[in-house]
């Protein structure tokens, strides 16, 4: 799903540390000493995690894995080091007096549905991506020629944003685009009659005022109604 503005702001500093600006040979993914102070931190719950369980992101503080992060799953009744959703489902079923094998079978069935959906998303992103674009996070790409490109999608409408030279600036653009997207979708949902416009002049003005350096390109997809002659 799309990241909220609050999540983007919270991750901005961490992403700037984890993603290199210039040197492609730098090791990506290791957190420095200053960044380690933020751990442990809540992690996104993986699909299929039983109700009441939470995920926590931790960091290795020494050894050959120092600076690398990992996720552990924790139960409402004290498990703190569970590594997989399958293990969590099995423990949860036993605790709640369910059949563990039936619970795992249900997990596999839901995983198959999610896999099909993810394959459709990957196919769309692959078709959308162009040579020379390296994904940084959903909708944000680092360009081989330098700089970053952002793509915000909603209601068959796409805003392509260029002009960011650094990751920090690209994340600022992402925050501004996320705020615009939320306002536009709320306005469109509230319109009772007629066909809502995906973007208004006022919204474009506010977007550019928020980040004057951004370069915006707007795209809209629609279906031709042959029967109606349109």
Secondary structure, DSSP 8 states (H G I E B T S, - for coil): ----HHHHHHHHHHHHHHS-SS-TTS-SS---HHHHTT-SEEE---TT--TT-EEEEEE--SSTTTT-EEEEEE-TTS---B--HHHHHHHHHHHTT--HHHHHHHHHHHHHHHHHHHHHHHHHHHHH--TTEEEEETTEEEETTSSEEEEEEETTEEEEEEEE-SHHHHHHHHHHHHHHHHHHHHHHHH--SS---S--HHHHHHHHHH-TT-EEEEEE-----TTTT-
